[in-house]
Amino acid sequence: MKLTILANAMLLTIGSQLALAAPTKTTKSKAATTTSKTYIPSSSPSFPSTMPTATGVVMAYNYGPYNTSASLPTYTLDGYPDTWTTPSTKSSEVKAAINAIDWDKVPDAPVRKQNSDGDFEPNTDGDDDPYCWWSDTNCVTPKIDIPADYYTCGRKGDWGLSYDDGPFNRYTDDNADTENPYAEPALYNFLTEHNNQKANLFYIGSNVATYPEAAKRAFNDGHYICVHTWSHPAMTTLTNEEVVAELYWTLKAIKEAVGVTPKCWRPPQGDVDDRVRSIAWQMGMRTVLWDEDTNDWDMPAPGGGDLSPTVVDGYFEQWIADEKANNQTTGHIVLEHELNHATVNMTMKWLPTLQKLFNVIPALACNNVTQPYWEEQFVYPLSNVPVGGSNSTVTSSTMTTTTTTTTTTTTTTDADNNINNGAQLNAVTNIILSQPTTM
């Protein structure tokens, strides 16, 4: 990141999860074009035929009723790498995933370095930003043939709800008494009990492997499940092979736990460039960022920092004031976390108020994504539906389909994937937001 930006106390446009004085946001780096083009092929990864089939999960989108019991079984998935460390690139499964990548389509961007404070050295690729490095310039429009990142909601009044770092595992150490009342399924039950609220959940593979029942609960509750890497590294600091390993094991853990393969991922700290984007896209996933950041991760709690909760309260108060003042031209994707008692409690405090003012929907729903998985039988509604409702009450009967080859590789156009990005957002909002689309 540029030191001149870090020196700015208000930091409204930087997305790294550092202890900052104001929430981070993504700014639009370049208007999208409406010219149709063909993207680099994107395909679902292959998993071993011996992988256990997911059990205890729905086979299509679940409109309810839902299980809201307060406890879940605890066990772990077998055959996975050590948690919370970048997996080896030597396993046969990772090698197969590496060999499936067309490396001629992956830019030769540098493997980046961070110092002990988490600052990048160097912190820029120059003013021309050849690799669309978000951590430097907030670039969200790749300079290669893949779709632009999802980072905002096109329709004014939309609050794109998203949570990173889940599923929130139970503690077994001295933090258990404080944290476990907020561990899952606490947040998921709270969302169900408050307007049957749905969210985008960006899962860490290590957390899925150690608490698969929490992932099942969220999936069965109708939340969008996406990838947030295996061990939460800054992804541009990894080699190409390490990027593949981080993504592959997370995809596999989600597939084994809940039976689906996400088409969506979010880089930890927002750290992504076109090298990493290309690998993720070829592994079947489009990048999802944000344009408002609660910085809730930095509050005092296990895994957190020292940011006063009153500061985070102030962010919510300002966003509410801005909406009431009618000075917003679009909606926003907002970054929150299911990390500890402090972050979950912040949602429990503010969500009921937000629901009275905003159209609170999952981040991908506000971008018209109805099929977030390679398993296309799962079709999500674009609005919140009462428990036991149906898709027909909230979505158009017209669906945009994806052309798929026998190898599950999909070729798409700008019109399919990029309609909600760029300068045309406001002009077409009233038309496109009534029409669902696929990833």
VMD Tcl script that draws the C-alpha trace (Angstrom):
set ca {
  {0.00 0.00 0.00}
  {1.18 3.54 -0.63}
  {2.65 5.09 2.49}
  {1.05 8.39 1.59}
  {-2.35 6.71 1.85}
  {-1.57 4.96 5.12}
  {-0.59 8.32 6.56}
  {-4.06 9.65 5.89}
  {-6.09 9.33 9.09}
  {-9.42 9.06 7.32}
  {-8.46 6.26 4.90}
  {-11.79 5.86 3.19}
  {-10.53 3.93 0.17}
  {-8.13 1.28 1.42}
  {-9.24 -2.29 1.99}
  {-6.42 -3.91 4.01}
  {-7.50 -5.18 7.40}
  {-5.20 -2.93 9.41}
  {-5.91 -0.94 12.55}
  {-7.18 2.19 10.81}
  {-9.08 5.23 11.98}
  {-11.90 4.90 9.48}
  {-13.62 2.14 7.51}
  {-12.07 1.05 4.25}
  {-13.91 1.15 0.97}
  {-13.34 0.27 -2.66}
  {-13.46 3.04 -5.20}
  {-14.21 2.49 -8.84}
  {-10.92 2.60 -10.74}
  {-12.26 2.55 -14.27}
  {-15.63 2.59 -15.97}
  {-16.68 -0.74 -17.38}
  {-17.32 -1.10 -21.07}
  {-20.47 -2.51 -22.58}
  {-18.48 -4.14 -25.39}
  {-19.08 -7.88 -25.42}
  {-15.99 -10.06 -25.11}
  {-15.03 -13.64 -24.39}
  {-13.39 -14.45 -21.08}
  {-10.65 -16.88 -20.15}
  {-12.33 -20.26 -19.52}
  {-13.51 -20.84 -15.96}
  {-14.31 -24.30 -14.66}
  {-15.21 -26.21 -11.55}
  {-12.22 -28.00 -10.01}
  {-12.19 -31.78 -10.01}
  {-12.21 -33.63 -6.70}
  {-11.24 -37.25 -5.97}
  {-13.99 -39.78 -6.55}
  {-13.25 -41.11 -3.06}
  {-14.26 -37.84 -1.40}
  {-17.23 -38.47 0.94}
  {-20.58 -37.19 -0.27}
  {-22.09 -34.40 1.82}
  {-24.83 -35.55 4.17}
  {-27.49 -33.69 6.08}
  {-27.80 -30.95 3.48}
  {-30.58 -29.78 1.17}
  {-30.53 -30.62 -2.54}
  {-32.05 -27.32 -3.71}
  {-32.45 -23.85 -2.23}
  {-34.25 -24.20 1.10}
  {-37.15 -21.82 1.80}
  {-37.68 -23.29 5.26}
  {-38.69 -24.10 7.85}
  {-35.22 -24.02 9.42}
  {-33.51 -25.73 12.31}
  {-32.70 -23.12 14.96}
  {-31.37 -25.38 17.69}
  {-28.70 -23.67 19.78}
  {-26.00 -26.32 19.50}
  {-24.35 -28.36 16.77}
  {-22.31 -31.57 16.68}
  {-18.56 -31.02 16.68}
  {-16.23 -33.14 14.56}
  {-13.64 -32.52 11.86}
  {-13.21 -33.52 8.23}
  {-10.50 -36.10 7.59}
  {-7.65 -35.96 5.12}
  {-7.00 -32.21 5.06}
  {-3.79 -30.19 5.55}
  {-2.84 -28.60 8.84}
  {-5.15 -25.72 9.62}
  {-4.11 -22.08 9.57}
  {-1.00 -22.57 7.48}
  {-0.57 -22.45 3.71}
  {-0.90 -26.05 2.47}
  {1.87 -27.94 0.74}
  {1.93 -27.76 -3.04}
  {3.27 -31.32 -3.30}
  {0.08 -33.33 -2.82}
  {-1.31 -35.14 -5.84}
  {-4.61 -33.27 -5.55}
  {-2.96 -29.86 -5.59}
  {-0.67 -30.90 -8.44}
  {-3.72 -31.90 -10.48}
  {-5.31 -28.51 -9.79}
  {-2.07 -26.76 -10.76}
  {-1.91 -28.72 -14.01}
  {-5.49 -27.67 -14.86}
  {-4.47 -23.98 -14.99}
  {-3.54 -22.39 -18.33}
  {-0.45 -20.60 -17.06}
  {-0.11 -18.62 -20.28}
  {-3.26 -16.80 -19.11}
  {-1.76 -15.87 -15.71}
  {0.10 -12.52 -15.66}
  {3.70 -12.50 -14.48}
  {3.05 -10.17 -11.57}
  {5.60 -10.22 -8.75}
  {5.20 -12.33 -5.62}
  {4.92 -9.53 -3.11}
  {6.57 -9.02 0.27}
  {5.24 -7.64 3.55}
  {7.26 -6.34 6.48}
  {6.59 -7.21 10.12}
  {3.90 -4.52 10.30}
  {2.03 -6.00 7.35}
  {3.01 -3.18 4.96}
  {3.91 -4.14 1.41}
  {7.48 -3.49 0.30}
  {7.40 -2.12 -2.34}
  {3.87 -0.83 -1.95}
  {3.11 0.07 -5.56}
  {3.62 -1.12 -9.13}
  {3.63 2.46 -10.35}
  {0.96 4.83 -11.56}
  {-0.04 2.61 -14.49}
  {-0.88 -0.28 -12.12}
  {-0.22 -2.97 -14.76}
  {-1.67 -5.82 -12.67}
  {-4.76 -4.14 -11.18}
  {-3.42 -4.50 -7.62}
  {-6.30 -3.65 -5.28}
  {-4.07 -3.15 -2.24}
  {-2.34 -0.27 -4.04}
  {-4.98 1.38 -6.22}
  {-8.34 -0.21 -5.32}
  {-8.49 -1.49 -8.90}
  {-11.59 -3.63 -9.51}
  {-11.49 -3.85 -13.32}
  {-8.94 -6.50 -14.34}
  {-6.62 -5.82 -17.24}
  {-6.98 -9.39 -18.46}
  {-9.97 -11.18 -19.97}
  {-11.94 -11.98 -16.83}
  {-14.98 -10.21 -15.34}
  {-14.71 -7.17 -13.13}
  {-14.87 -7.72 -9.39}
  {-18.16 -7.40 -7.58}
  {-17.61 -4.62 -5.06}
  {-20.79 -2.56 -4.71}
  {-24.57 -2.68 -5.05}
  {-25.96 -0.80 -8.04}
  {-29.34 0.03 -6.57}
  {-29.64 2.89 -4.10}
  {-30.76 1.68 -0.69}
  {-29.30 -1.82 -0.98}
  {-27.09 -3.03 1.87}
  {-25.03 -5.97 0.59}
  {-24.61 -8.08 3.72}
  {-21.40 -10.11 3.94}
  {-19.41 -11.82 6.67}
  {-15.81 -13.00 6.44}
  {-13.80 -15.58 8.42}
  {-16.49 -18.10 9.29}
  {-17.75 -20.42 10.31}
  {-17.12 -19.13 13.85}
  {-15.77 -22.19 15.68}
  {-16.29 -22.92 19.36}
  {-13.39 -22.29 21.75}
  {-11.95 -24.88 24.13}
  {-9.48 -22.60 25.96}
  {-9.86 -19.78 28.47}
  {-11.92 -17.78 25.95}
  {-14.72 -20.34 25.86}
  {-17.00 -18.68 28.43}
  {-16.92 -15.35 26.59}
  {-16.85 -16.55 22.99}
  {-18.93 -19.71 22.77}
  {-22.31 -18.05 23.34}
  {-21.59 -16.17 20.07}
  {-20.05 -19.08 18.14}
  {-22.17 -20.65 15.44}
  {-25.03 -21.24 15.13}
  {-25.63 -18.04 17.16}
  {-25.32 -15.60 14.22}
  {-27.18 -17.86 11.79}
  {-30.08 -18.30 14.21}
  {-30.17 -14.55 14.83}
  {-30.41 -13.88 11.09}
  {-33.20 -16.43 10.67}
  {-35.13 -14.91 13.56}
  {-34.76 -11.37 12.16}
  {-36.72 -11.18 8.92}
  {-35.29 -14.51 7.72}
  {-32.24 -12.46 6.77}
  {-29.80 -13.95 4.27}
  {-26.13 -13.05 3.91}
  {-22.99 -13.79 1.93}
  {-20.62 -15.92 4.00}
  {-16.96 -16.05 2.98}
  {-15.55 -19.18 4.59}
  {-12.02 -20.01 5.67}
  {-11.30 -23.60 4.72}
  {-9.59 -24.34 8.03}
  {-12.78 -23.33 9.86}
  {-14.97 -25.46 7.61}
  {-12.75 -28.50 8.14}
  {-12.90 -28.13 11.93}
  {-16.62 -27.24 12.16}
  {-18.44 -28.65 9.13}
  {-21.79 -28.77 10.94}
  {-21.78 -24.97 11.15}
  {-21.27 -24.77 7.39}
  {-24.16 -27.20 6.89}
  {-26.41 -25.06 9.09}
  {-25.63 -21.90 7.14}
  {-26.07 -23.62 3.79}
  {-29.37 -25.20 4.81}
  {-30.50 -21.79 6.08}
  {-30.13 -20.37 2.56}
  {-27.01 -18.22 2.88}
  {-24.61 -17.75 -0.02}
  {-21.41 -19.71 0.69}
  {-18.16 -18.43 -0.85}
  {-14.41 -19.02 -0.43}
  {-12.06 -16.98 1.79}
  {-8.91 -19.18 1.45}
  {-7.57 -21.95 3.65}
  {-5.43 -19.93 6.09}
  {-6.20 -16.23 5.45}
  {-2.90 -15.01 3.92}
  {-2.30 -11.91 1.82}
  {-2.72 -13.74 -1.47}
  {-0.34 -11.68 -3.61}
  {2.51 -12.73 -1.26}
  {2.07 -16.38 -2.31}
  {3.55 -18.23 -5.26}
  {1.23 -19.37 -8.02}
  {1.23 -22.91 -6.68}
  {0.49 -21.73 -3.13}
  {-2.47 -19.70 -4.40}
  {-3.86 -22.86 -5.98}
  {-3.37 -24.83 -2.74}
  {-5.12 -22.20 -0.62}
  {-8.12 -22.14 -2.93}
  {-8.29 -25.86 -3.73}
  {-8.47 -27.11 -0.14}
  {-11.10 -24.54 0.76}
  {-13.23 -25.48 -2.24}
  {-12.85 -29.15 -1.37}
  {-13.78 -28.65 2.31}
  {-16.92 -26.73 1.32}
  {-17.82 -29.36 -1.27}
  {-17.39 -32.19 1.23}
  {-19.27 -30.38 3.98}
  {-22.25 -29.01 2.07}
  {-22.13 -30.52 -1.41}
  {-21.60 -27.42 -3.57}
  {-18.69 -25.76 -5.36}
  {-18.72 -21.94 -5.01}
  {-18.24 -19.62 -7.96}
  {-17.26 -16.77 -5.64}
  {-14.35 -15.86 -3.40}
  {-13.02 -12.92 -1.42}
  {-9.28 -12.34 -0.90}
  {-8.21 -11.76 2.72}
  {-7.50 -8.07 3.32}
  {-8.80 -7.50 -0.21}
  {-5.29 -8.29 -1.43}
  {-5.62 -9.36 -5.05}
  {-4.06 -8.60 -8.41}
  {-4.57 -10.02 -11.88}
  {-2.18 -12.91 -11.26}
  {-4.26 -14.12 -8.34}
  {-7.56 -13.21 -10.03}
  {-6.68 -15.30 -13.08}
  {-5.88 -18.36 -10.96}
  {-9.09 -17.98 -8.94}
  {-11.16 -17.43 -12.09}
  {-9.69 -20.49 -13.79}
  {-10.57 -22.44 -10.62}
  {-14.16 -21.34 -11.09}
  {-14.45 -18.23 -8.93}
  {-15.14 -14.54 -9.45}
  {-13.67 -12.01 -7.01}
  {-15.97 -10.22 -4.56}
  {-14.73 -7.16 -2.66}
  {-16.57 -4.35 -0.85}
  {-16.96 -0.58 -0.80}
  {-17.75 -0.04 2.89}
  {-15.81 -1.61 5.77}
  {-16.97 -1.77 9.38}
  {-13.44 -2.57 10.64}
  {-15.26 -4.67 13.22}
  {-12.42 -7.23 13.13}
  {-10.20 -4.73 14.95}
  {-12.29 -4.49 18.13}
  {-10.84 -5.99 21.33}
  {-11.58 -9.74 21.32}
  {-9.72 -12.95 20.38}
  {-8.23 -12.46 16.93}
  {-9.00 -8.74 17.07}
  {-7.19 -5.51 17.89}
  {-7.78 -2.41 19.97}
  {-10.33 -0.37 18.00}
  {-13.03 0.98 20.31}
  {-16.51 -0.39 19.58}
  {-17.76 3.19 19.75}
  {-15.74 3.92 16.60}
  {-17.46 1.05 14.78}
  {-20.80 2.29 16.10}
  {-19.92 5.64 14.55}
  {-19.51 4.08 11.11}
  {-22.99 2.57 11.28}
  {-24.42 5.86 12.55}
  {-22.82 7.74 9.64}
  {-24.08 5.27 7.02}
  {-27.57 5.54 8.45}
  {-27.35 9.35 8.47}
  {-26.14 9.40 4.87}
  {-29.05 7.22 3.76}
  {-31.56 9.36 5.61}
  {-30.04 12.46 4.02}
  {-30.63 10.88 0.60}
  {-27.05 11.61 -0.46}
  {-26.15 8.13 -1.72}
  {-26.41 7.31 -5.41}
  {-25.87 3.54 -5.11}
  {-26.06 0.82 -2.50}
  {-23.00 -0.73 -0.89}
  {-21.39 -4.07 -0.15}
  {-20.45 -3.89 3.52}
  {-17.66 -5.96 5.08}
  {-18.40 -7.55 8.46}
  {-17.05 -10.62 10.27}
  {-18.21 -13.69 12.17}
  {-14.92 -13.69 14.05}
  {-15.60 -13.34 17.77}
  {-18.18 -12.14 20.29}
  {-17.48 -8.49 19.48}
  {-18.17 -8.77 15.76}
  {-21.27 -10.93 16.15}
  {-22.60 -8.65 18.87}
  {-22.16 -5.66 16.54}
  {-24.48 -7.30 14.01}
  {-26.99 -8.14 16.73}
  {-26.95 -4.50 17.78}
  {-27.30 -2.83 14.38}
  {-29.06 -5.21 11.99}
  {-32.62 -4.53 13.23}
  {-32.06 -0.79 12.68}
  {-30.52 -1.33 9.25}
  {-33.45 -3.47 8.15}
  {-35.85 -0.60 8.81}
  {-33.96 1.74 6.48}
  {-32.08 -0.36 3.91}
  {-32.93 -3.25 1.64}
  {-30.57 -5.67 3.40}
  {-29.75 -8.58 1.08}
  {-26.66 -10.73 0.38}
  {-23.82 -9.04 -1.49}
  {-24.28 -11.30 -4.51}
  {-28.05 -10.86 -4.47}
  {-27.63 -7.12 -4.95}
  {-25.56 -8.03 -8.02}
  {-28.34 -10.28 -9.36}
  {-26.50 -13.56 -8.81}
  {-29.03 -16.36 -8.36}
  {-26.77 -19.36 -9.02}
  {-23.59 -18.96 -6.95}
  {-22.45 -22.59 -7.34}
  {-21.39 -24.87 -10.15}
  {-24.25 -27.11 -9.07}
  {-26.91 -25.16 -10.93}
  {-29.97 -26.67 -9.25}
  {-29.47 -24.18 -6.41}
  {-31.33 -21.03 -7.47}
  {-31.39 -18.26 -4.87}
  {-34.03 -15.52 -4.54}
  {-32.90 -11.92 -4.95}
  {-34.95 -10.66 -2.00}
  {-35.59 -11.82 1.51}
  {-38.51 -14.24 1.61}
  {-40.59 -15.19 4.66}
  {-39.86 -18.65 6.02}
  {-41.69 -21.13 3.82}
  {-42.07 -18.65 0.94}
  {-41.11 -19.40 -2.65}
  {-38.89 -18.10 -5.42}
  {-41.87 -17.13 -7.53}
  {-42.79 -14.37 -5.08}
  {-39.56 -12.42 -5.55}
  {-37.83 -13.17 -8.85}
  {-38.60 -12.93 -12.52}
  {-39.39 -16.11 -14.41}
  {-36.76 -15.15 -16.98}
  {-33.34 -16.65 -16.23}
  {-29.99 -15.92 -17.83}
  {-28.27 -19.24 -18.48}
  {-24.62 -20.16 -18.81}
  {-23.37 -22.10 -21.81}
  {-21.36 -25.03 -20.48}
  {-19.16 -27.54 -22.30}
  {-18.80 -31.19 -21.38}
  {-15.75 -30.31 -19.27}
  {-17.84 -27.87 -17.17}
  {-15.87 -24.98 -18.64}
  {-18.02 -21.92 -19.20}
  {-17.47 -19.14 -21.70}
  {-19.26 -15.93 -20.90}
  {-19.50 -12.38 -22.15}
  {-19.32 -8.95 -20.58}
  {-23.08 -8.67 -20.84}
  {-23.50 -11.84 -18.76}
  {-21.04 -11.07 -16.00}
  {-20.32 -7.36 -15.88}
  {-23.68 -5.64 -16.22}
  {-23.61 -4.31 -12.69}
  {-20.11 -2.83 -12.81}
  {-18.91 0.50 -14.12}
  {-20.35 3.80 -15.13}
  {-23.61 2.39 -16.45}
  {-24.76 1.33 -12.95}
  {-27.23 4.11 -12.31}
  {-28.60 4.31 -15.82}
  {-29.66 0.69 -15.98}
  {-30.38 -0.04 -12.33}
  {-34.16 -0.05 -12.58}
  {-34.03 -2.51 -15.47}
  {-31.32 -4.97 -14.52}
  {-32.07 -5.36 -10.83}
  {-35.32 -7.08 -11.62}
  {-33.54 -9.77 -13.66}
  {-31.56 -12.57 -12.05}
  {-28.26 -13.71 -13.53}
  {-25.64 -16.37 -12.96}
  {-22.01 -15.99 -11.95}
}
mol new
graphics top color blue
foreach p $ca { graphics top sphere $p radius 0.5 }
foreach p [lrange $ca 0 end-1] q [lrange $ca 1 end] { graphics top cylinder $p $q radius 0.2 }
display resetview
